[in-house]
Amino acid sequence: TNAGSTWQNGGTDTGWPSTSGCGSAVFNTEDHETWYASSSGADENTTTFIRYTGGIWRTTDAGASWEKIAGQEDLTCDIWDKIWKLIIDPSDPDILYAATECGLLKTSNLNEADPANVTWASVLSGKVYDVEMKPGTPSTLYATAKSGNTWDVKTSSNSGSSWSSLPNQPSAITTSTVAAFVTIEVSNDDANNLYAIVDCSATDSIYLYTA
């Protein structure tokens, strides 16, 4: 609260049922005290398996108290799946996407008063490691998904209703023996630029895609 001079715990040490790591966190664009975060269900300090106690959490009082809005059953995930990343729609704070090992999940009623009434739908199948929104056009999404042994950088222009593969993807992405993970990043300076960071078995590479 003071530009980084001092720091304090966000309440996950006491508000979550185990000492699990926080994998990803986003913030309500209209309320600075409302946050959303993902946790694992194991006593580890990294993004790991959801298990029975992990999931997606919500606080409306800047971390003083937390409530779970999604567990592995709500997300239709296995207990050994992982939640990799959360992103929130800057134009609609009721919409949140979760990139998980069981697909890209979406909720359109994130701030439903009763956590049990927050509903989730799968909008992209496969192992989804990363997801980004196009700056200025939140209905355009990019995601890295793994189906079988190969990765695919996909895009959607309708908030996840349908997807297509980006053309001319580097072989480091599409070759099963090369890419371990594919991270993507958009450029706020030029919304048509998309970067892909490929975690390879031998060396890492960065690629630029221009729409």
SEKE-233626 format. One record per residue (C-alpha): residue number from 0; z, y, x. Coordinates in steps of 0.05 Angstrom, whole numbers. Example, Ala and Ser with C-alpha at 12.3 -4.5 7.8 and 13.67 -1.06 7.14 Angstrom:
! residues 2
{k=0; w=156; v=-90; u=246}
{k=1; w=143; v=-21; u=273}
***
This chain:
! residues 211
{k=0; w=0; v=0; u=0}
{k=1; w=0; v=46; u=61}
{k=2; w=-68; v=35; u=94}
{k=3; w=-43; v=-25; u=134}
{k=4; w=18; v=5; u=169}
{k=5; w=62; v=-49; u=139}
{k=6; w=49; v=-114; u=102}
{k=7; w=87; v=-157; u=53}
{k=8; w=75; v=-225; u=20}
{k=9; w=35; v=-222; u=-44}
{k=10; w=85; v=-267; u=-80}
{k=11; w=49; v=-333; u=-68}
{k=12; w=108; v=-357; u=-26}
{k=13; w=152; v=-358; u=-87}
{k=14; w=103; v=-357; u=-145}
{k=15; w=64; v=-419; u=-127}
{k=16; w=95; v=-489; u=-131}
{k=17; w=82; v=-509; u=-58}
{k=18; w=71; v=-477; u=9}
{k=19; w=-4; v=-483; u=2}
{k=20; w=-55; v=-438; u=34}
{k=21; w=-92; v=-383; u=-3}
{k=22; w=-166; v=-398; u=2}
{k=23; w=-196; v=-336; u=-31}
{k=24; w=-173; v=-275; u=-69}
{k=25; w=-207; v=-221; u=-111}
{k=26; w=-182; v=-162; u=-151}
{k=27; w=-193; v=-135; u=-220}
{k=28; w=-240; v=-75; u=-215}
{k=29; w=-203; v=-37; u=-270}
{k=30; w=-130; v=-54; u=-254}
{k=31; w=-105; v=-53; u=-182}
{k=32; w=-44; v=-96; u=-200}
{k=33; w=-85; v=-154; u=-228}
{k=34; w=-108; v=-204; u=-175}
{k=35; w=-137; v=-274; u=-175}
{k=36; w=-131; v=-325; u=-120}
{k=37; w=-144; v=-398; u=-105}
{k=38; w=-95; v=-447; u=-75}
{k=39; w=-94; v=-518; u=-50}
{k=40; w=-45; v=-570; u=-73}
{k=41; w=-22; v=-592; u=-4}
{k=42; w=28; v=-565; u=45}
{k=43; w=-24; v=-536; u=91}
{k=44; w=-45; v=-466; u=110}
{k=45; w=-119; v=-474; u=101}
{k=46; w=-168; v=-484; u=44}
{k=47; w=-159; v=-557; u=28}
{k=48; w=-156; v=-606; u=-30}
{k=49; w=-138; v=-580; u=-100}
{k=50; w=-97; v=-642; u=-115}
{k=51; w=-50; v=-636; u=-175}
{k=52; w=-16; v=-569; u=-162}
{k=53; w=-72; v=-526; u=-133}
{k=54; w=-122; v=-484; u=-171}
{k=55; w=-137; v=-413; u=-190}
{k=56; w=-80; v=-364; u=-203}
{k=57; w=-72; v=-296; u=-235}
{k=58; w=-21; v=-240; u=-227}
{k=59; w=-18; v=-177; u=-270}
{k=60; w=40; v=-145; u=-233}
{k=61; w=16; v=-141; u=-161}
{k=62; w=44; v=-209; u=-142}
{k=63; w=114; v=-204; u=-173}
{k=64; w=95; v=-264; u=-216}
{k=65; w=37; v=-313; u=-219}
{k=66; w=8; v=-359; u=-271}
{k=67; w=-43; v=-415; u=-262}
{k=68; w=-108; v=-404; u=-301}
{k=69; w=-145; v=-465; u=-276}
{k=70; w=-126; v=-532; u=-246}
{k=71; w=-171; v=-589; u=-224}
{k=72; w=-178; v=-615; u=-295}
{k=73; w=-197; v=-546; u=-323}
{k=74; w=-251; v=-540; u=-269}
{k=75; w=-273; v=-612; u=-281}
{k=76; w=-261; v=-626; u=-207}
{k=77; w=-231; v=-684; u=-171}
{k=78; w=-163; v=-676; u=-138}
{k=79; w=-197; v=-684; u=-70}
{k=80; w=-246; v=-627; u=-83}
{k=81; w=-237; v=-557; u=-53}
{k=82; w=-244; v=-486; u=-79}
{k=83; w=-282; v=-447; u=-26}
{k=84; w=-292; v=-377; u=-54}
{k=85; w=-280; v=-331; u=-114}
{k=86; w=-322; v=-270; u=-133}
{k=87; w=-313; v=-223; u=-192}
{k=88; w=-367; v=-184; u=-229}
{k=89; w=-356; v=-110; u=-212}
{k=90; w=-387; v=-90; u=-278}
{k=91; w=-346; v=-138; u=-321}
{k=92; w=-276; v=-158; u=-297}
{k=93; w=-275; v=-215; u=-348}
{k=94; w=-328; v=-253; u=-307}
{k=95; w=-308; v=-293; u=-246}
{k=96; w=-345; v=-346; u=-206}
{k=97; w=-313; v=-401; u=-165}
{k=98; w=-352; v=-437; u=-110}
{k=99; w=-324; v=-507; u=-105}
{k=100; w=-341; v=-576; u=-81}
{k=101; w=-353; v=-595; u=-154}
{k=102; w=-403; v=-539; u=-167}
{k=103; w=-405; v=-465; u=-183}
{k=104; w=-357; v=-452; u=-240}
{k=105; w=-357; v=-390; u=-284}
{k=106; w=-309; v=-359; u=-334}
{k=107; w=-327; v=-302; u=-381}
{k=108; w=-256; v=-292; u=-408}
{k=109; w=-216; v=-286; u=-344}
{k=110; w=-164; v=-240; u=-374}
{k=111; w=-148; v=-280; u=-436}
{k=112; w=-74; v=-269; u=-449}
{k=113; w=-58; v=-343; u=-454}
{k=114; w=-78; v=-378; u=-389}
{k=115; w=-92; v=-441; u=-429}
{k=116; w=-148; v=-404; u=-466}
{k=117; w=-187; v=-385; u=-403}
{k=118; w=-250; v=-428; u=-406}
{k=119; w=-294; v=-452; u=-349}
{k=120; w=-366; v=-475; u=-347}
{k=121; w=-408; v=-505; u=-291}
{k=122; w=-470; v=-462; u=-277}
{k=123; w=-494; v=-497; u=-214}
{k=124; w=-482; v=-569; u=-194}
{k=125; w=-472; v=-598; u=-125}
{k=126; w=-425; v=-576; u=-69}
{k=127; w=-426; v=-499; u=-72}
{k=128; w=-397; v=-469; u=-9}
{k=129; w=-413; v=-395; u=-17}
{k=130; w=-435; v=-346; u=-71}
{k=131; w=-455; v=-273; u=-69}
{k=132; w=-478; v=-219; u=-117}
{k=133; w=-535; v=-171; u=-104}
{k=134; w=-507; v=-101; u=-94}
{k=135; w=-521; v=-58; u=-155}
{k=136; w=-547; v=-118; u=-195}
{k=137; w=-489; v=-166; u=-208}
{k=138; w=-532; v=-209; u=-253}
{k=139; w=-570; v=-231; u=-191}
{k=140; w=-532; v=-285; u=-153}
{k=141; w=-543; v=-323; u=-88}
{k=142; w=-509; v=-389; u=-72}
{k=143; w=-511; v=-444; u=-20}
{k=144; w=-510; v=-512; u=-52}
{k=145; w=-511; v=-581; u=-22}
{k=146; w=-542; v=-638; u=-60}
{k=147; w=-542; v=-704; u=-24}
{k=148; w=-547; v=-690; u=51}
{k=149; w=-585; v=-624; u=51}
{k=150; w=-568; v=-551; u=36}
{k=151; w=-607; v=-504; u=-8}
{k=152; w=-601; v=-428; u=-14}
{k=153; w=-610; v=-413; u=-87}
{k=154; w=-616; v=-351; u=-129}
{k=155; w=-606; v=-333; u=-202}
{k=156; w=-628; v=-270; u=-237}
{k=157; w=-591; v=-284; u=-302}
{k=158; w=-518; v=-292; u=-283}
{k=159; w=-525; v=-365; u=-267}
{k=160; w=-562; v=-390; u=-329}
{k=161; w=-620; v=-415; u=-286}
{k=162; w=-632; v=-422; u=-211}
{k=163; w=-690; v=-427; u=-162}
{k=164; w=-693; v=-440; u=-87}
{k=165; w=-709; v=-383; u=-41}
{k=166; w=-775; v=-394; u=-5}
{k=167; w=-785; v=-407; u=69}
{k=168; w=-715; v=-432; u=84}
{k=169; w=-702; v=-447; u=158}
{k=170; w=-702; v=-520; u=179}
{k=171; w=-630; v=-511; u=203}
{k=172; w=-611; v=-504; u=130}
{k=173; w=-652; v=-559; u=100}
{k=174; w=-642; v=-612; u=154}
{k=175; w=-584; v=-658; u=139}
{k=176; w=-567; v=-671; u=212}
{k=177; w=-561; v=-597; u=230}
{k=178; w=-524; v=-555; u=178}
{k=179; w=-450; v=-569; u=166}
{k=180; w=-439; v=-506; u=124}
{k=181; w=-482; v=-448; u=103}
{k=182; w=-449; v=-380; u=92}
{k=183; w=-487; v=-322; u=61}
{k=184; w=-476; v=-247; u=61}
{k=185; w=-512; v=-190; u=26}
{k=186; w=-524; v=-121; u=54}
{k=187; w=-495; v=-61; u=16}
{k=188; w=-541; v=-17; u=57}
{k=189; w=-604; v=-54; u=34}
{k=190; w=-596; v=-97; u=-28}
{k=191; w=-659; v=-136; u=-11}
{k=192; w=-628; v=-164; u=53}
{k=193; w=-593; v=-230; u=51}
{k=194; w=-562; v=-262; u=113}
{k=195; w=-548; v=-336; u=123}
{k=196; w=-500; v=-361; u=176}
{k=197; w=-513; v=-435; u=190}
{k=198; w=-456; v=-475; u=220}
{k=199; w=-494; v=-527; u=261}
{k=200; w=-470; v=-588; u=299}
{k=201; w=-496; v=-561; u=365}
{k=202; w=-501; v=-486; u=356}
{k=203; w=-493; v=-433; u=303}
{k=204; w=-550; v=-389; u=278}
{k=205; w=-558; v=-327; u=236}
{k=206; w=-620; v=-317; u=193}
{k=207; w=-645; v=-256; u=153}
{k=208; w=-681; v=-263; u=87}
{k=209; w=-716; v=-202; u=59}
{k=210; w=-734; v=-204; u=-15}
***
